[in-house]
């Protein structure tokens, strides 16, 4: 266990239990004696003990699944208690646990196709391991050494909040341990300016995958702000669905011939679904994650991705999409049940609630999830876009702006949220600007762009957009509010889009469409 905090936590609760003092294992006692909190520590306000207890449960689970799989004694800390439970591991015990997990999964009534075990159709790669080496002080100033040491510790600590990697720090015992990537750098002080180089290297090939230089005029008294800036930017660029690590494994998998593909990164199918957002990608992702959770019923991250895939049916599939929302809700809940700190599950459930028009519930879920890992730029961008789609425009725009500044390469649907915000604020030229930054063509983008041009009274461009992207779209469908509500949330935005389309059709009613539109408009608008 690489975290000193979790080690102290575990040592304390085990020692107290073995000494017969398990009754004293309360939040306050653990906070003060194990986590070294002050005597005025209030667990009702500060949830640090509950957070670390969740991390410890997850760390123990990962340890016994991998390095400790042959240990004769298993330590468990059941939820709702801080008292450890000790048990002997046996083949029979493992069989019972496996059967219970399988029964729990196969009792899910939503997907009977998953009701029987089968050989895995896909193999998921192990989580990559990152070693954070100490940042070097390349000057003689003692203060720079403190800066470098603090930056190393801060970087390592924040990386541990990401669920898709394992983090190790160098020491004598770990010198022989396998690692996939090395993150390190150097710090230099030059006449009032501090310069920091950070680089990420693939350990086996020694290929430098990413590097960046940070420089600022700063005093040593306030260098912590510079550390914050560096850590935020590094994590935004190397972590997440579109980060350096993700692209490394996506490209490596895509470059292999099909017969050579033996394993996939777990985010592989979700990445391609977000990128392509079409039915083939949806079907492949749904099948892959269904296979994974069937054969690994405790995989919280796979459940979270499966939840997001099913929820996406609400937008991609014209019939039966309510089933997708129901499945998405169930799988998201199963993900949180297996790992209460799975941030992807909060994203999945928030998107599901947003599409159900439960906007306050979606916002509440997002606020809960961001506390797990505030440094995740992916989550921040997702949260900002989803809040905009839920009608919380200013809070959403604030978060989306912050994420965009750190990584301008956001997925198309998050860029589209900028256009929704601009349209709602009646900044129609800005709305057009953002829609034109999106390479993907979808009906909702065309309609939003056409409505924006209509409000700007550029009717020829509005009709050009519609005739280019949907020349076969009947006028009555164009103004169907139920249909617009599927594309534009909340409904106030759908109504605003409809007003723009009305302006467009009314302008053309005396021209291209002539008397036909004049006759049908009263029936379309009401």
C-alpha positions in Angstrom: 0.0 0.0 0.0 1.8 3.1 -1.2 -0.2 5.7 0.7 1.2 6.5 4.2 -2.2 7.9 5.2 -4.0 4.6 4.4 -1.2 2.6 6.0 -1.6 4.6 9.3 -5.4 4.2 9.1 -5.1 0.4 8.6 -2.4 0.0 11.3 -4.5 1.9 13.8 -7.8 0.1 13.4 -6.0 -3.3 13.3 -4.0 -2.6 16.4 -7.0 -1.3 18.3 -9.0 -4.3 17.4 -6.3 -6.8 18.4 -5.9 -4.9 21.7 -9.6 -5.4 22.4 -10.6 -1.7 21.9 -12.7 -2.0 18.7 -15.6 -0.3 20.5 -13.5 2.9 20.5 -13.1 3.0 16.7 -15.3 6.0 16.0 -14.8 8.7 13.4 -13.4 11.2 15.9 -10.9 8.7 17.5 -9.6 7.7 14.1 -9.4 11.3 12.9 -7.4 12.5 15.9 -5.2 9.5 16.7 -4.7 8.0 13.2 -5.0 10.9 10.9 -3.5 13.5 13.3 -6.4 15.9 13.2 -6.6 18.6 15.8 -8.6 18.0 19.0 -11.4 20.2 17.8 -12.0 17.9 14.8 -15.7 17.6 14.0 -16.6 14.5 11.9 -20.0 16.0 11.2 -18.4 18.8 9.2 -15.2 17.2 8.0 -15.8 13.9 6.1 -12.0 13.0 5.9 -12.4 9.8 7.9 -15.2 8.5 5.7 -13.3 9.4 2.5 -10.1 7.6 3.6 -12.2 4.6 4.8 -13.6 4.3 1.3 -10.1 4.5 -0.2 -8.8 1.9 2.2 -11.6 -0.5 1.4 -10.8 -0.1 -2.3 -7.1 -0.5 -1.7 -7.6 -3.7 0.3 -9.8 -5.1 -2.4 -7.2 -4.3 -5.1 -4.4 -5.8 -3.0 -6.1 -9.1 -2.4 -7.2 -9.3 -6.1 -3.5 -8.9 -7.2 -0.4 -8.9 -5.0 -2.2 -10.5 -2.0 -4.2 -13.1 -3.8 -2.2 -15.9 -2.1 -2.3 -14.4 1.4 -3.8 -16.9 3.9 -5.6 -14.1 5.9 -7.9 -11.5 4.5 -8.6 -8.2 6.2 -11.9 -6.5 5.4 -13.5 -3.3 6.8 -17.2 -3.7 6.1 -19.2 -0.6 5.1 -20.9 1.0 8.1 -18.1 0.1 10.5 -14.5 0.9 11.0 -13.7 -2.4 12.8 -11.6 -4.8 10.6 -12.8 -8.3 10.1 -10.2 -11.1 9.7 -10.8 -14.3 7.8 -8.9 -17.3 6.4 -8.9 -17.6 2.7 -9.7 -21.0 1.1 -10.7 -22.3 -2.2 -14.2 -23.0 -0.9 -14.5 -19.4 0.4 -13.5 -18.0 -3.0 -16.0 -20.2 -4.7 -18.8 -18.9 -2.4 -17.8 -15.3 -3.0 -17.8 -15.8 -6.8 -21.2 -17.5 -6.8 -22.7 -14.8 -4.6 -21.3 -12.1 -6.9 -22.6 -13.9 -10.0 -26.1 -14.4 -8.5 -26.4 -10.8 -7.6 -25.6 -9.8 -11.2 -27.7 -12.4 -12.9 -30.7 -11.3 -10.8 -30.8 -8.1 -12.8 -34.2 -8.4 -14.7 -33.3 -5.7 -17.3 -31.0 -7.8 -19.4 -31.8 -11.5 -19.4 -29.2 -12.0 -22.2 -26.5 -11.6 -19.4 -28.1 -14.2 -17.2 -25.6 -17.0 -17.8 -21.8 -17.1 -17.5 -19.8 -17.3 -20.6 -16.2 -17.2 -21.7 -15.1 -13.5 -21.9 -15.4 -12.1 -25.4 -12.9 -9.3 -24.5 -10.0 -9.1 -22.2 -9.4 -5.9 -20.3 -5.9 -4.6 -19.7 -4.6 -4.1 -16.2 -4.4 -0.5 -15.0 -1.2 1.1 -16.1 1.3 2.0 -13.3 2.9 5.4 -13.0 6.1 6.0 -11.0 6.5 9.6 -9.8 10.3 10.3 -9.5 11.5 13.2 -7.3 11.8 16.4 -9.3 15.5 17.5 -9.4 16.8 20.8 -8.2 19.3 22.0 -10.8 20.3 25.1 -8.9 22.1 25.7 -5.6 19.1 27.4 -3.8 17.8 25.4 -0.9 14.3 26.9 -1.4 14.2 25.3 -4.8 14.8 21.9 -3.2 11.7 22.5 -1.0 9.7 23.5 -4.1 10.8 20.4 -6.0 10.1 18.0 -3.1 6.7 19.5 -2.5 5.8 19.3 -6.2 6.7 15.6 -6.3 4.5 14.9 -3.3 1.6 16.9 -4.6 1.7 15.4 -8.0 1.9 11.8 -6.6 -1.0 12.5 -4.1 -3.3 13.9 -6.8 -2.6 11.1 -9.2 -4.0 8.6 -6.7 -7.5 10.1 -7.1 -7.7 8.8 -10.7 -9.3 5.3 -10.9 -7.6 4.2 -14.1 -4.0 4.2 -12.9 -1.8 2.8 -10.2 0.7 5.2 -8.6 4.0 4.1 -7.0 6.6 6.3 -5.5 10.3 5.2 -5.5 11.9 3.5 -2.6 14.3 0.7 -2.1 11.7 -2.0 -1.8 10.0 -0.9 -5.1 13.1 -0.5 -7.2 12.3 -3.8 -8.9 8.6 -3.3 -9.3 7.2 -3.0 -12.8 6.0 0.3 -14.0 4.6 1.4 -17.3 5.3 5.2 -17.2 7.6 7.5 -15.3 6.7 11.1 -14.5 9.3 13.5 -13.3 11.1 16.7 -14.1 13.5 19.4 -13.0 13.3 22.8 -11.3 15.5 25.8 -11.9 15.7 29.3 -10.3 16.9 32.1 -12.6 17.1 35.7 -11.3 13.6 35.9 -9.8 12.0 33.4 -12.1 11.3 29.7 -11.4 11.3 27.3 -14.3 10.0 23.8 -14.2 10.3 21.0 -16.8 7.9 18.0 -16.6 8.0 15.0 -18.8 6.3 11.6 -19.1 8.2 8.7 -20.4 7.2 5.2 -21.4 9.4 3.0 -19.2 10.0 0.0 -21.5 10.9 2.0 -24.6 12.2 5.1 -22.9 10.1 7.1 -25.4 9.2 10.6 -24.1 5.5 10.8 -24.7 4.9 14.3 -23.4 6.8 17.3 -21.9 6.0 20.8 -21.0 7.9 23.8 -19.6 6.4 26.0 -16.9 7.9 29.4 -16.0 6.8 32.2 -13.7 8.1 35.3 -12.0 7.5 34.4 -8.3 8.7 34.8 -4.8 9.5 31.7 -2.7 6.8 32.8 -0.2 4.0 32.1 -2.7 5.4 29.3 -4.7 2.5 27.0 -3.7 0.3 28.8 -6.3 2.8 27.8 -9.0 2.8 24.2 -7.8 -1.0 24.3 -8.0 -0.9 25.6 -11.6 1.7 22.9 -12.7 -0.2 20.0 -11.1 -3.6 21.1 -12.6 -2.1 21.5 -16.1 -0.1 18.2 -16.0 -3.1 16.2 -14.9 -5.4 17.8 -17.5 -3.0 16.9 -20.3 -2.0 13.3 -19.3 -5.1 12.0 -17.6 -8.7 11.5 -18.6 -10.4 10.1 -21.7 -8.5 12.4 -24.1 -5.2 12.6 -22.2 -1.8 11.4 -23.2 -2.2 8.0 -21.5 -5.6 7.3 -23.0 -4.4 8.1 -26.5 -1.3 6.0 -26.0 -3.4 2.8 -25.3 -6.1 3.7 -27.8 -3.6 4.1 -30.7 -1.7 1.1 -29.6 -4.9 -1.0 -29.7 -6.1 0.4 -33.0 -2.8 -0.2 -34.7 -2.8 -3.9 -34.0 -4.3 -6.3 -36.5 -7.6 -7.7 -35.2 -6.2 -11.2 -34.7 -3.4 -9.8 -32.5 -5.8 -7.9 -30.1 -5.6 -9.8 -26.9 -6.6 -7.0 -24.5 -8.2 -3.6 -24.5 -8.0 -0.5 -22.2 -11.3 -0.4 -20.4 -12.3 3.0 -21.8 -11.7 1.8 -25.4 -15.3 1.4 -26.5 -16.6 4.4 -24.6 -13.9 6.5 -26.2 -15.0 5.5 -29.7 -18.7 5.9 -28.8 -18.1 9.5 -27.8 -15.9 10.1 -30.8 -18.2 8.6 -33.5 -21.6 8.8 -31.7 -23.3 6.4 -34.1 -25.3 3.1 -33.7 -22.4 0.8 -34.7 -20.2 2.3 -31.9 -23.1 2.1 -29.5 -23.8 -1.5 -30.2 -20.1 -2.4 -29.9 -19.7 -0.6 -26.7 -22.8 -2.1 -25.2 -21.8 -5.6 -26.1 -18.2 -5.2 -24.8 -19.2 -3.8 -21.4 -22.0 -6.3 -21.1 -19.4 -9.1 -21.6 -17.0 -7.5 -19.1 -19.6 -7.1 -16.2 -20.9 -10.6 -16.9 -17.5 -12.1 -16.3 -16.4 -9.6 -13.7 -19.5 -8.6 -11.7 -17.5 -6.3 -9.4 -16.0 -4.1 -12.1 -17.5 -0.7 -11.1 -15.9 1.2 -13.9 -17.3 -1.2 -16.5 -20.8 -0.8 -15.0 -20.4 3.0 -15.1 -19.4 2.9 -18.8 -22.3 0.5 -19.6 -24.6 3.0 -17.8 -23.5 5.8 -20.0 -23.8 3.7 -23.1 -27.4 2.7 -22.3 -28.3 6.3 -21.5 -26.9 7.3 -24.9 -29.7 5.3 -26.5 -32.1 8.1 -25.4 -30.4 10.3 -28.0 -29.3 7.8 -30.7 -32.3 5.5 -30.9 -35.7 6.8 -31.9 -37.8 4.0 -30.5 -37.6 2.2 -27.2 -35.2 4.8 -25.7 -36.9 4.8 -22.3 -35.6 1.2 -21.8 -32.1 2.7 -22.3 -32.7 5.2 -19.6 -34.0 2.5 -17.2 -31.0 0.3 -17.9 -28.6 3.2 -17.6 -30.0 4.1 -14.2 -29.7 0.5 -12.9 -26.1 0.0 -14.1 -25.1 3.4 -12.7 -26.5 2.4 -9.3 -24.7 -1.0 -9.5 -21.5 0.8 -10.2 -21.8 3.0 -7.1 -22.8 0.0 -5.0 -19.5 -1.7 -5.9 -17.4 1.5 -5.6 -18.9 4.5 -3.9 -15.9 6.6 -5.1 -16.3 5.8 -8.8 -16.5 9.3 -10.5 -17.6 7.8 -13.8 -20.7 6.5 -12.0 -21.7 10.0 -10.9 -21.3 11.2 -14.5 -23.5 8.4 -15.8 -26.2 8.9 -13.2 -26.2 12.7 -13.7 -26.6 12.3 -17.5 -29.4 9.9 -16.9 -31.2 12.3 -14.6 -30.6 15.2 -17.0 -32.3 13.3 -19.9 -35.2 12.5 -17.6 -35.5 16.2 -17.0 -34.7 15.8 -13.4 -32.3 18.7 -13.6 -31.8 19.4 -9.9 -31.0 15.8 -9.2 -28.5 15.8 -12.0 -26.8 18.9 -10.6 -26.7 17.4 -7.1 -25.1 14.2 -8.4 -22.4 16.2 -10.2 -21.6 18.3 -7.2 -21.2 15.1 -5.1 -19.0 13.5 -7.7 -16.6 16.4 -8.2 -15.6 16.2 -4.5 -14.1 12.8 -5.2 -11.5 14.2 -7.6 -11.6 18.0 -8.1 -8.5 17.8 -10.3 -10.2 15.7 -13.0 -10.4 18.0 -16.0 -12.6 15.4 -17.8 -15.1 15.5 -15.0 -15.1 19.3 -14.8 -15.8 19.6 -18.6 -18.5 16.9 -18.4 -20.1 18.6 -15.4 -20.0 22.0 -17.0 -21.6 20.8 -20.2 -24.3 18.8 -18.4 -25.1 21.7 -16.2 -25.6 23.9 -19.2 -27.9 21.2 -20.8 -29.8 21.2 -17.5 -30.4 24.9 -17.5 -27.7 25.9 -14.9 -26.0 28.1 -17.4 -23.6 30.3 -15.4 -22.2 27.5 -13.1 -21.9 25.3 -16.2 -20.2 27.9 -18.2 -17.7 28.7 -15.4 -16.6 25.0 -15.2 -16.6 24.5 -18.9 -14.4 27.6 -19.4 -12.0 26.4 -16.8 -11.7 22.9 -18.4 -11.4 24.4 -21.9 -8.5 26.7 -20.8 -6.5 23.6 -19.6 -7.5 21.4 -22.6 -9.1 22.9 -25.7 -9.6 19.5 -27.3 -13.0 18.7 -25.8 -15.4 16.2 -27.3 -18.0 17.5 -29.7 -21.0 17.4 -27.3 -19.1 19.5 -24.8 -18.2 22.1 -27.4 -21.8 22.2 -28.4 -22.7 23.2 -24.8 -20.9 26.5 -25.5 -23.2 27.0 -28.4 -26.3 26.2 -26.3 -25.1 28.7 -23.7 -24.5 31.4 -26.3 -27.9 30.8 -27.9 -29.7 31.0 -24.6 -28.0 34.3 -23.9 -29.1 35.5 -27.4 -25.4 35.7 -28.5 -26.4 34.1 -31.8 -23.1 34.8 -33.7 -21.2 33.1 -30.9 -23.6 30.2 -31.1 -22.7 29.8 -34.8 -19.0 30.1 -34.0 -19.1 27.2 -31.6 -21.2 25.0 -33.9 -18.7 25.5 -36.7 -15.9 24.3 -34.4 -17.6 20.8 -34.4 -16.5 18.5 -37.2 -19.5 16.1 -36.6 -22.7 16.8 -38.3 -25.9 16.1 -36.4 -29.5 17.2 -36.9 -29.5 19.2 -33.6 -26.4 21.2 -34.7 -28.0 22.0 -38.0 -31.2 23.1 -36.4 -29.4 25.2 -33.8 -27.3 26.9 -36.4 -30.3 27.6 -38.6 -32.3 29.1 -35.7 -29.3 31.3 -34.9 -29.1 32.6 -38.4 -32.8 33.3 -38.4 -32.5 35.4 -35.3 -29.7 37.3 -37.0 -32.1 37.7 -40.0 -29.7 35.9 -42.3 -32.4 33.7 -43.7 -30.5 32.6 -46.8 -27.8 31.0 -44.7 -30.4 29.5 -42.4 -32.0 27.7 -45.3 -28.7 26.7 -46.8 -27.8 24.9 -43.5 -31.1 23.1 -43.4 -31.1 22.2 -47.1 -27.6 20.9 -46.9 -27.9 18.8 -43.8 -31.6 17.7 -43.9 -33.2 18.5 -47.3 -35.9 15.8 -46.7 -37.1 17.1 -43.3 -40.8 18.0 -43.4 -41.7 21.4 -42.1 -44.2 19.9 -39.5 -41.4 17.8 -38.1 -39.0 20.8 -38.0 -41.4 22.6 -35.6 -42.6 19.6 -33.6 -41.9 20.6 -30.0 -41.8 17.0 -28.8 -39.0 16.3 -31.2 -37.2 19.5 -30.3 -37.4 18.6 -26.7 -35.3 15.5 -27.4 -32.5 17.7 -28.9 -32.6 20.7 -26.7 -32.8 20.8 -22.9 -34.3 22.3 -20.9 -37.6 23.0 -22.6 -37.1 26.7 -22.5 -34.2 26.3 -24.9 -36.3 24.1 -27.2 -39.0 26.9 -27.2 -36.3 29.5 -28.0 -35.1 27.3 -31.0 -38.6 26.9 -32.2 -39.1 30.7 -32.2 -36.1 31.0 -34.5 -37.4 28.4 -36.8 -40.8 30.1 -36.9 -39.1 33.4 -37.9 -37.4 31.5 -40.7 -40.5 29.9 -42.1 -42.6 33.0 -41.8 -40.0 34.9 -43.7 -40.1 32.3 -46.5 -43.8 31.9 -46.5 -44.3 34.7 -49.0 -41.4 33.4 -51.2 -40.2 29.9 -51.9 -43.0 28.0 -50.2 -45.7 30.5 -51.2 -49.3 29.8 -50.5 -48.7 26.2 -49.2 -46.9 27.4 -46.1 -49.5 30.1 -45.5 -52.2 27.4 -45.4 -50.3 25.0 -43.1 -48.6 27.5 -40.7 -51.6 27.9 -38.3 -51.7 24.1 -37.8 -47.9 23.9 -37.3 -47.6 26.5 -34.7 -50.4 25.3 -32.4 
